[in-house]
Amino acid sequence: MVQHIELSRLDQASTRAYLEARRWPNGVCCPACGATDRITARKGGFYRCNRCKTDFTVRTGTVLQRSHVPLHKWLRAIHVLATSRNVTSIGLAKAIGVTQKTAWLMMRKLR
């Protein structure tokens, strides 16, 4: 069942919590070794696997990795691209509040 969220109310922390619940429904899992039992939470949304000593976030291993664009803007971009028929990078930039170049790159990664 898909959880309904209101995109206009999302901030960085609530978006991260939403994406973590979607990616790890049974608890946080290390993307490197797959461990679920020896994970410790760190500040800023980071986790540390004490088995393989890897630091990771919900972005690790996705198209969002190494992006400086906030998570709530990525989620809004995904929503706009999924629900609209003809979206240009200019239109996406206005909709989510980024530059046209950033919107173009986000569209390219998401496609």
Helices and strands as residue ranges (DSSP letters): G 7-9, H 12-23, E 39-41, G 43-45, E 47-49, E 54-56, H 71-83, H 89-96, H 100-110
